[in-house]
């Protein structure tokens, strides 16, 4: 607990010196997580819970959850302050959570707030939750001082598997919403037996959540839309997990776009990594066998990507790969080629190259 207090004090001294009229620290509460829920049938629909640290004196710090209920986002601050005996600081938050129901309702007001409020922490992480955000903030942190710290840590290191992008922050959220040819795509967090867990991605249409896509499908969408993230890929023989190849690879993406009666995207995917499991060969690999493994992964990943592309174009019918931005860069931000209809009928070619730089065993 003393370590927590020291970190918070250091943050205050380096970040907020002279900005808060020298208020005694015992009169302050530090916001570490902000949530956005909604009660559609209530008169006051907006419910914004926060997770915070409160200084109680004698070096004691307590973690508290405080909801704010009102007609608008900023009016929740009015509501919250009527029951708080301390002044709370914005800018120290590590995490923003938006409930799935709130995201489906629309987050135009939140996006406007984030742009206008300079005190917000633009590098705080953001995600969509299954169920109310106050449920997640009410979880008991196991190996962290707060749930906000736990979930922000999950998001921070999510790029080490499943090819998630590195930046899942408020800054990137605003870029996704405002940049031409892009759309909001955020991680989806569920309650897994009392623990927060990433279970997929949420794809927006404008400022409203359109689709929640499970991780198995999001895996290959992430492979295309992310750059230099990591993922594990396995090929099973005879559907037997004991007879397989497994690699850990980093993705390198290059996208070319052209137009001949319809958009033509050529997506070059290079997967560079190491062979982690090889239970098919019982001896050291030859150079030819290593090439065969690379070819097997190229064929496997190409097939999976083509199935994913077909499903996205025919079922979801919106760009879940974040590739329309390349068309915007080539044809201009006002081009009619940036529409969902043009994406649906676009020709998307994918070329996969696998390079194994570490075979995990000696070669013949």
N, C-alpha and C positions, 0 to 999 in steps of 0.2 A: 504493500500500500504506500510506503514511503517513496518507492521508486515511481509510482504513478503520480504522486503529488509533485515530485521533483520535475518530471517531464512536463506536467501541466504548467508549473510555475515558470519553467524555462521557455515554454511556448509563449506564455503571456509576456514575459520580459522582453523577448526578442521580436515579437510581432505586434504587440499592442501598447508599447511604452508611450505614455503621454496622451493616449487616445480616449481614455475613459475616466477622466477627471479624478485620477488617483483613487478610485473606489477600493475600499478594503477587500481583500480577496475573499473574506468570509461572506461578502455581499454579492458574490458572483456565481453564476452557474455557466458551465462550458458546454455548448452543444456539440455532440459528437456524431449524431445521426438525425436526419430529418425524413419523415415519412409523409406520403400523400395518399389518403384514403377518401372514400366517398360513401355517403348514405343517400341514394337517389330519391328515396321516398320521403326524406325528412325535409323540413322547412329550411334548416341550415345544413346544406349538403356536404360542405367541405370539412373534412376531419384530418388534421395534420398533427400526428404525434411526433414528439422528439425524444431522443435519448440524450441524457446529459449527465455530467459530473457536477455535484454540488459540494462545496466546501462547508464543513460543519464546525470547523475550529479544532484546535489541538492536533492538527495534522491529519484529521479524518476526512476522507472523501467518500461520498456515496453516489451510486449510480441510480438515476431515477428516470421514469417515463412520464412525460407530461403531454396530454392531448390538448389540441386547440380546435374548437368547433365553431363554425361561422358560415356566412354566406359567400365569402371570398377568401383567398389565401392570406392576404394581409390582415383581414379581420380576425383570423385565427390568432394572430399575435395579440390583438386586443383582448380576446377571450382568455388566452393563456396567462397574460399578465395580471388578470383579476384574481388569480389564485396563487401567484408566485410571490414569494417574499424576497426574491433575489433578482438581480439584473442578469439577463442571459446575453451571451456574446455569439454573434454569427461570424463565420470565417474560420472557425476551428473544426468545423464538421468534416468527418472523413467519408461519410456515406449518405447517399440519397436513395430512398426506396419508394417505388411507385406501385401501388397495388394493381393487379390485372384489371379489376373492375374500374378503377380510376383511369387507367390507360385507355380502356375501351370507351369510356365516357369522353375522353379528350384531355390533353395537357397543354392547350394553347396558353392558358393563364400561367402555368408554371414556367413555360419557356420564356414568356414575356417577363416574368419576374426575374428569372436568372440573368437575362440580358440587362435589365435596368438596375438590379441590386449589385453594386460593385463590391459589397462586403462579402459576397458568397465566395466559397472556396472552389475555384474552377477546376482544381485537380482532384476533387473528391470523387469517389466512384459512384456509379449509378446502376440500378438494376430494377427489373420488374419482379413482383412477388406473387405467388399463388396465395390468394387470401389477403387479409388486411395486414398492412405493414406494422401496425401496433402489436399484432400477434408475434411477429418476428422480433421486434424490439423487446418484447416481454420474455423471450427465451433466456435461459440461464447460460451465460458464456462458460465454456468448459476450460479452454486453455488461453483465454484472452480476458482483458479487463472489461470488455463490453462486446455486445453483439455487433455494433457498428465496426469495431476493430476486426472482429472475426470475419464478417462478410466482406469488408473491404480487402482483407488479406486474401480471401478466396478469389475475388475478382482480380486483384493485383497479379496473382500467380497463375491465373487461368490459362495464360498463353503457353504454359509449359506442357499442355496436352490439349487434344481436340482442336488444335489450330485456332483457338480464340485470339482475337487481336489484342495487342498489349494495352492500348488505351481505351478504357471503358469509363471515361470521366465526364463530368459536366461540360468541360470544354469541348470534348469530342461530340457529345450530344448536341450541342449548339451548332457545331460544324455540320453534322449529319442533317440537321433540320434546315439549315439556311443555305448550304452549298447546292448549286444546280446539279441535277443528275444523281442525287443521293437521297437516302431515306433513313429514318431512325431504325436501328437494329440493336437491341439490348439483350443482355443475358437474363434468363428466367430462373428465379430462385424458388425452390420448394422447401417445405418442412419434411425432412427425412428422419422420422423418429426422434424429433426434438432437435435436430441439427439442420442448419441451412445448407442447401446443396444446389449446384447449378444443374438444371434438368433440360435446358434447351435455349432457344433464342426467341425473342419477340420482334416481329416485323411490323412496322407502322406504315400506314397510308396517311401521309401528312402528319397531323398531330394526334391521330387516333390509332390505337393498336388494332391491327388487322388479323394477324395470325400468330399463334404460339406453336412453334415447331420443335418437336422432340430432338434430343441430342443426337440420336442415330442419324437423322436427316441433316441436322445442322452441321455435323462433322464435315461433310463434303462442301457445304455452302461456305463454311469457315475457311476451308482449304483454298477456295478461290478468292474470297473477299479479304483475307488477311495476308500480311507479308511478314516473312521471317518469324513465324510462330512454330511451335513444335507439336507433333502428334505421333501416336503409335499406331501402326498398321499391321495387321496379321492376315496371312493367307492360310486357311486350313485345308488339309488334304482329307478327303472322304468325311468331311464334317467332324473331324476328330481333333479336339484342341491339343492332344498330345502329339499330333503330327502336323507341324506347322512351320512357317517362317514368320518372324516378327521383326519389324524395324522401327527405330525411332528416327524421324526425319524432320528437317526444317524445310518449310515451303518457300520457294522463290517464284513470284508471279510476274508475268509480263503479258499485257493485253494489247492487241492491235485491233483497230476497228475500221471498217470500210463500208461502202454502201453501193449495192448493185441490185436495184429493185427492192431490196430490204437490207437492213443492217446485217453486217457480217462481223461477228466477234471471233477472233482467234486468241484463245487463252493458252499460253504456254506455262505449264506447271512443272517446275523442277523440284524434286524432292531429294535432298542431300542428307544422308545420315548413316547410321550404323545398323548392322545386323545384330539383333539382340538374341534371337532364338532361331536355331536351325536343328530341328529334330528329325529331319528327313535324311540328311547326310550324316553318316556315322563316322566319317573320316574327315581329314582336312580337305578344304575345298580346292578344286583346281580353278584356274582363271576362267575356263569355259563355264564351270558350274556357277561361279560368281556372276558371270554375264547372264546366265539363264535365270538366276534369282532376280536380277535387276529387270529383265524382260518380263518375268512373271508378275512383278509388282506393277510395272508399267501397264500391262494389259488389264490387270485387276482394277487398278485405280481409274484407268480410262473408262472401263465399263461402269464403275460405280458413279463416276462423275457424269457420264452421259445419261444414266438413269435419273440422277438428281436434277440435271438440267431439264430433261423432259418433264419431270414432275413439277418443277417450279414454273415452267412456261404453260403447262396445261392445267394444273390444279390451282396453284397459288396466283399465277397470272400477273405477278409483279416482280420486280428485280430484287431478289433476295441475295444477290452476289455482289452488289455495289459496283456494277460495271457500267451502268448508264453514264456515270461521270466521264468515262473515256469518250463516249459519243458526244457529250457536252463539250469536252475539251477540243474535239476535232471539228464539230459542226456548229458550235456556238450555243450559248445558253438559251436562246430563243428558238432553237430548231424544233420543228414538229416531230423530229425523230426521237425525242426524249420521252414520248408517251408510253404508257403501259401497253397499249395496243401494238406499238412498234417493237417493244421488247418481246411480246408474245410471239410475233411472227419472225423474229430475228433468227438468223442462222448462227448458232454458237458452236464453234469447233474447239475441241480441247485436245492439246498435245501434252503428253506426260513424259518426262525424262526422270529416271531414278538413278542416282549416283551413290553407290555405297562406298564411303570413305573409310569405314572400319568394319571388317567382316567378323569381328569378335572371335576369330580363331586363325591359326596360321594357314596359309595356302600352300598347296603342293608346288 
